[in-house]
Amino acid sequence: MKRRILIVILAGPLLFGLPIRKALLGQTCSDDEGMVKSYVQSIATLVGTVKKESLPEFEKDYHEQSCLSQLSLSLGILDSLMDCLNKAASDSTATPAQIAAIKSKLQNYAKLKSALAQDRDSLKGAKNTKTAKSIIEQFQIAV
């Protein structure tokens, strides 16, 4: 009897911790998704601001550097999100419908990542602030 109680005490957290871990994995992915959406929204807002401002305002407010920073951070968060979604897609307890939804999200986020990387690279290649402002104004950020 004591042996059974000891086994339950020692093995209980392991057995009961697995569903919690899987739930936390799903929560982590939704947290990363929220962060990606927030950063993409802030980039879209910045693009709108840049379109409305003059070149001296653009230079004074350091919007070129701000946009580069936001693009780089967004790409890092996208990497984290895509890793999380890949883990979720390979989860043995996921249903086929869940896996299909995850793969669809992965495709959408891969397209977003490609677009943001291209925007970042083109902005990095800008020769001067006037060119940088023009490049930012042409960004097509899908929110």
SESEVEX-300711 format. One record per residue (C-alpha): x, y, z; residue number from 0; residue in one letter. Coordinates in Angstrom, 2 decimals, padded with zeros to 5 digits. Each point is the difference from the previous one (the first is absolute). Example, Ala and Ser with C-alpha at 12.3 -4.5 7.8 and 13.67 -1.06 7.14 Angstrom:
% SESEVEX-300711
<r c1="012.30" c2="-004.50" c3="007.80" n="0" res="A"/>
<r c1="001.37" c2="003.44" c3="-000.66" n="1" res="S"/>
END
This chain:
% SESEVEX-300711
<r c1="000.00" c2="000.00" c3="000.00" n="0" res="M"/>
<r c1="002.80" c2="002.40" c3="000.90" n="1" res="K"/>
<r c1="001.72" c2="-000.85" c3="-003.27" n="2" res="R"/>
<r c1="-003.12" c2="000.92" c3="-002.03" n="3" res="R"/>
<r c1="-000.38" c2="003.29" c3="001.82" n="4" res="I"/>
<r c1="003.66" c2="000.78" c3="-000.62" n="5" res="L"/>
<r c1="-000.38" c2="-000.81" c3="-003.71" n="6" res="I"/>
<r c1="-003.06" c2="002.24" c3="-000.29" n="7" res="V"/>
<r c1="001.77" c2="002.82" c3="001.81" n="8" res="I"/>
<r c1="003.10" c2="-000.26" c3="-002.19" n="9" res="L"/>
<r c1="-001.66" c2="-000.79" c3="-003.32" n="10" res="A"/>
<r c1="-003.11" c2="002.17" c3="000.45" n="11" res="G"/>
<r c1="001.59" c2="003.30" c3="-000.99" n="12" res="P"/>
<r c1="001.51" c2="-001.61" c3="-003.08" n="13" res="L"/>
<r c1="-003.30" c2="-001.49" c3="-001.10" n="14" res="L"/>
<r c1="-002.07" c2="003.05" c3="000.79" n="15" res="F"/>
<r c1="002.63" c2="002.41" c3="-001.29" n="16" res="G"/>
<r c1="-000.18" c2="-001.25" c3="-003.60" n="17" res="L"/>
<r c1="-003.44" c2="001.46" c3="-000.81" n="18" res="P"/>
<r c1="001.05" c2="003.27" c3="001.62" n="19" res="I"/>
<r c1="003.17" c2="000.08" c3="-002.10" n="20" res="R"/>
<r c1="-002.00" c2="-000.52" c3="-003.20" n="21" res="K"/>
<r c1="-002.44" c2="002.73" c3="001.02" n="22" res="A"/>
<r c1="002.92" c2="002.31" c3="000.69" n="23" res="L"/>
<r c1="001.44" c2="-000.78" c3="-003.43" n="24" res="L"/>
<r c1="-003.26" c2="001.15" c3="-001.60" n="25" res="G"/>
<r c1="-000.04" c2="003.07" c3="002.22" n="26" res="Q"/>
<r c1="003.57" c2="000.84" c3="-000.97" n="27" res="T"/>
<r c1="-000.89" c2="-000.12" c3="-003.70" n="28" res="C"/>
<r c1="-002.98" c2="002.30" c3="000.51" n="29" res="S"/>
<r c1="002.20" c2="002.38" c3="001.99" n="30" res="D"/>
<r c1="002.52" c2="000.05" c3="-002.85" n="31" res="D"/>
<r c1="-002.82" c2="000.53" c3="-002.50" n="32" res="E"/>
<r c1="-001.23" c2="002.95" c3="002.00" n="33" res="G"/>
<r c1="003.47" c2="001.49" c3="000.09" n="34" res="M"/>
<r c1="000.42" c2="-000.43" c3="-003.76" n="35" res="V"/>
<r c1="-003.35" c2="001.68" c3="-000.64" n="36" res="K"/>
<r c1="000.91" c2="002.84" c3="002.34" n="37" res="S"/>
<r c1="003.36" c2="000.61" c3="-001.68" n="38" res="Y"/>
<r c1="-001.49" c2="-000.19" c3="-003.49" n="39" res="V"/>
<r c1="-002.69" c2="002.49" c3="001.06" n="40" res="Q"/>
<r c1="002.64" c2="002.37" c3="001.38" n="41" res="S"/>
<r c1="001.99" c2="-000.24" c3="-003.24" n="42" res="I"/>
<r c1="-003.16" c2="000.75" c3="-001.99" n="43" res="A"/>
<r c1="-000.68" c2="002.99" c3="002.24" n="44" res="T"/>
<r c1="003.57" c2="001.22" c3="-000.47" n="45" res="L"/>
<r c1="-000.33" c2="-000.34" c3="-003.79" n="46" res="V"/>
<r c1="-003.18" c2="002.11" c3="000.16" n="47" res="G"/>
<r c1="001.82" c2="002.62" c3="002.07" n="48" res="T"/>
<r c1="002.95" c2="000.10" c3="-002.39" n="49" res="V"/>
<r c1="-002.34" c2="000.52" c3="-002.96" n="50" res="K"/>
<r c1="-001.46" c2="003.10" c3="001.67" n="51" res="K"/>
<r c1="003.20" c2="001.65" c3="001.22" n="52" res="E"/>
<r c1="002.63" c2="002.11" c3="-001.71" n="53" res="S"/>
<r c1="003.60" c2="-001.07" c3="-000.49" n="54" res="L"/>
<r c1="001.32" c2="002.22" c3="002.84" n="55" res="P"/>
<r c1="-002.59" c2="-001.51" c3="002.38" n="56" res="E"/>
<r c1="000.97" c2="-003.48" c3="-001.18" n="57" res="F"/>
<r c1="003.66" c2="000.72" c3="000.76" n="58" res="E"/>
<r c1="-000.70" c2="001.71" c3="003.32" n="59" res="K"/>
<r c1="-002.16" c2="-002.84" c3="001.32" n="60" res="D"/>
<r c1="002.49" c2="-002.74" c3="-001.05" n="61" res="Y"/>
<r c1="-002.70" c2="-001.93" c3="-001.79" n="62" res="H"/>
<r c1="002.47" c2="-001.82" c3="-002.23" n="63" res="E"/>
<r c1="001.75" c2="-001.56" c3="003.01" n="64" res="Q"/>
<r c1="-003.30" c2="-000.59" c3="001.76" n="65" res="S"/>
<r c1="-001.39" c2="-001.87" c3="-003.00" n="66" res="C"/>
<r c1="003.16" c2="-002.10" c3="-000.33" n="67" res="L"/>
<r c1="-000.18" c2="-000.91" c3="003.67" n="68" res="S"/>
<r c1="-003.67" c2="-000.95" c3="-000.18" n="69" res="Q"/>
<r c1="000.57" c2="-002.08" c3="-003.12" n="70" res="L"/>
<r c1="002.91" c2="-001.86" c3="001.61" n="71" res="S"/>
<r c1="-001.94" c2="-000.65" c3="003.20" n="72" res="L"/>
<r c1="-003.01" c2="-001.18" c3="-001.99" n="73" res="S"/>
<r c1="002.15" c2="-002.47" c3="-001.92" n="74" res="L"/>
<r c1="001.41" c2="-001.39" c3="003.25" n="75" res="G"/>
<r c1="-003.47" c2="-000.44" c3="001.47" n="76" res="I"/>
<r c1="-001.18" c2="-001.60" c3="-003.24" n="77" res="L"/>
<r c1="002.83" c2="-002.53" c3="000.25" n="78" res="D"/>
<r c1="-001.08" c2="-000.82" c3="003.54" n="79" res="S"/>
<r c1="-003.64" c2="-000.32" c3="-001.04" n="80" res="L"/>
<r c1="000.81" c2="-002.23" c3="-002.95" n="81" res="M"/>
<r c1="002.13" c2="-002.27" c3="002.22" n="82" res="D"/>
<r c1="-002.90" c2="-000.26" c3="002.45" n="83" res="C"/>
<r c1="-002.48" c2="-000.76" c3="-002.78" n="84" res="L"/>
<r c1="002.32" c2="-002.65" c3="-001.44" n="85" res="N"/>
<r c1="000.16" c2="-001.68" c3="003.40" n="86" res="K"/>
<r c1="-003.78" c2="000.20" c3="000.31" n="87" res="A"/>
<r c1="-000.42" c2="-001.52" c3="-003.48" n="88" res="A"/>
<r c1="002.17" c2="-002.96" c3="000.96" n="89" res="S"/>
<r c1="-001.94" c2="-000.60" c3="003.22" n="90" res="D"/>
<r c1="-001.31" c2="-003.56" c3="-000.03" n="91" res="S"/>
<r c1="-003.22" c2="000.99" c3="001.79" n="92" res="T"/>
<r c1="-001.00" c2="002.62" c3="-002.59" n="93" res="A"/>
<r c1="-002.96" c2="-000.82" c3="-002.21" n="94" res="T"/>
<r c1="000.30" c2="000.14" c3="-003.81" n="95" res="P"/>
<r c1="-002.15" c2="003.15" c3="-000.01" n="96" res="A"/>
<r c1="002.31" c2="001.67" c3="002.53" n="97" res="Q"/>
<r c1="003.07" c2="-000.99" c3="-002.01" n="98" res="I"/>
<r c1="-001.57" c2="001.40" c3="-003.18" n="99" res="A"/>
<r c1="-000.78" c2="003.29" c3="001.76" n="100" res="A"/>
<r c1="003.54" c2="000.21" c3="001.37" n="101" res="I"/>
<r c1="001.51" c2="-000.69" c3="-003.44" n="102" res="K"/>
<r c1="-002.20" c2="002.72" c3="-001.49" n="103" res="S"/>
<r c1="001.24" c2="002.43" c3="002.65" n="104" res="K"/>
<r c1="003.58" c2="-001.05" c3="-000.71" n="105" res="L"/>
<r c1="-000.43" c2="000.79" c3="-003.70" n="106" res="Q"/>
<r c1="-001.50" c2="003.41" c3="000.76" n="107" res="N"/>
<r c1="002.73" c2="000.86" c3="002.48" n="108" res="Y"/>
<r c1="002.69" c2="-001.20" c3="-002.43" n="109" res="A"/>
<r c1="-001.36" c2="002.44" c3="-002.60" n="110" res="K"/>
<r c1="-000.07" c2="002.79" c3="002.58" n="111" res="L"/>
<r c1="003.55" c2="-000.81" c3="001.07" n="112" res="K"/>
<r c1="001.20" c2="000.09" c3="-003.60" n="113" res="S"/>
<r c1="-001.68" c2="003.36" c3="-000.62" n="114" res="A"/>
<r c1="001.38" c2="001.53" c3="003.21" n="115" res="L"/>
<r c1="003.51" c2="-001.31" c3="-000.73" n="116" res="A"/>
<r c1="-000.14" c2="001.48" c3="-003.48" n="117" res="Q"/>
<r c1="-001.20" c2="003.34" c3="001.42" n="118" res="D"/>
<r c1="002.77" c2="-000.02" c3="002.60" n="119" res="R"/>
<r c1="002.67" c2="-000.80" c3="-002.57" n="120" res="D"/>
<r c1="-001.19" c2="002.71" c3="-002.39" n="121" res="S"/>
<r c1="-000.05" c2="002.53" c3="002.84" n="122" res="L"/>
<r c1="003.50" c2="-001.01" c3="001.09" n="123" res="K"/>
<r c1="001.19" c2="000.62" c3="-003.56" n="124" res="G"/>
<r c1="-001.29" c2="003.57" c3="-000.07" n="125" res="A"/>
<r c1="002.76" c2="002.47" c3="-000.88" n="126" res="K"/>
<r c1="-001.55" c2="003.02" c3="001.74" n="127" res="N"/>
<r c1="-002.98" c2="001.03" c3="002.11" n="128" res="T"/>
<r c1="-002.03" c2="001.20" c3="-003.00" n="129" res="K"/>
<r c1="000.33" c2="-003.45" c3="-001.58" n="130" res="T"/>
<r c1="-000.77" c2="-001.67" c3="003.34" n="131" res="A"/>
<r c1="-003.18" c2="002.07" c3="000.39" n="132" res="K"/>
<r c1="-001.06" c2="-000.93" c3="-003.52" n="133" res="S"/>
<r c1="000.66" c2="-003.70" c3="000.66" n="134" res="I"/>
<r c1="-002.01" c2="000.03" c3="003.23" n="135" res="I"/>
<r c1="-002.90" c2="001.74" c3="-001.73" n="136" res="E"/>
<r c1="-000.16" c2="-002.89" c3="-002.49" n="137" res="Q"/>
<r c1="-000.26" c2="-002.73" c3="002.67" n="138" res="F"/>
<r c1="-003.15" c2="-002.09" c3="-000.34" n="139" res="Q"/>
<r c1="-000.52" c2="-001.18" c3="003.56" n="140" res="I"/>
<r c1="-002.98" c2="-002.33" c3="000.37" n="141" res="A"/>
<r c1="-001.52" c2="000.33" c3="003.44" n="142" res="V"/>
END
